[in-house]
Amino acid sequence: MSTLRRLRNFWILWVTTIALACCISAIAQESYKVVDLGALGNDNLGCAMSINNEGWTVIQDASMVPGQEDNAGGTILKARDAIGINGFQIDLGTLGGPNSWMNWGEINDFGQIVGYSETAVPDPNGEDVCTFGTHLTCRPFLWQFFHMSALPTLGGNNGQASAINNRGQIVGFAEDGTVDSSCPANKTNNRTQLPVLWENGKAKAKAKAKAKAKALPTGNDPGGNALWINDKGQIVGFTGPCGATNHAVVWDNDNVNTLPDNGTGAEAFGNNNRGQIVGFVGSPDGGIPNGALWQNHTLTNLGILPGDFGGIASGINDKGQVVGSNFDSHANWAHAFIWQNNVMTDLNALLPANSNLFAVMANKINERGQISGMAIVRSGPDMGNIHAFIATPVRQSIGMSVADDAPTRPKSNLPAKVGKQLLQRFGLGQFGR
């Protein structure tokens, strides 16, 4: 072999070795620092639902009856939405009723937030659309300039807002006042719920929002819910009977298209500006939700972590990084995950070894790679309570491999029924009803 050829082969081997070393180093250094956002006041549950590119979060806080955490009938006393900025939480208030809540509760880069709130007015039809057992009217809201304003419905009494993009476009659902014929005779919430786009909702500092509600098409289903909207105006969500999930769908230019599934139901929770969509799809062998990714109208089942029962994918950024949550057989949230490069990783394997939080839910990921979610407190006076958190990527060794993190979770003092209540309030509890 000529000297030139030897040198060339050596050069190729050397470059390949350096490249592999760099890749391995990059993987080993991928880790996160965690900011514990706690919970509002004396609440024992806080969950960071969404995060904008400024690192601001929108948080769900709830207070449960002390001493009932281990009971199957644990009761949520109150629930409020809050904005989290630099580690501080600010209560968003309500529209006159005791509780406010959200689906994924997007906060855009201008600090505008949407969700839903009870009013002080009892629902004339006895509905309980906010699902707190109060049977008060439930209205979609836009929060901006430290003020919460109700958004219009389609003529009915209730509705919910789920997301707002940086153009001020808002999506969710609203009732039109008619009775949904697909609901069973004993159904309490039996009014038709239609997916909605609210536009012209960006108000000036001294003016009230005058958003107009426009119903979106639902194909062959009687109703649906729009859950997310990207900055290009592409909307995702679901359609189905009587407010329940049937098909994951995407709306483009007022046209609805059903996303592929396994024939056992699906729901789309989020999308990025590249048109990639995440959510869940029912497994073919029983309909248990698994995290899903749709791109170019092709479905990818993301699977679940070892030992978990099912899962959802709820957030995706423009880099294609996906975050979501797995749950156990009792419907308790079990592990937060990040899915990238076709691999699902338990987020806890990437957190500092001395972290006092065990992440059970990852909801959204911004363009900086920051993740919002909720975690069980491992020790201290709040041990067993749920805290909201932000995980921010840092370039430092985590000191262990992903395989070193056992697929388990600390013992929670939340009973199984509360887990199911959380599933309902996060939009998953409607699946399969």
Disulfide bonds with the S-S distance in Angstrom:
Cys130-Cys138 2.09
Cys183-Cys242 1.99
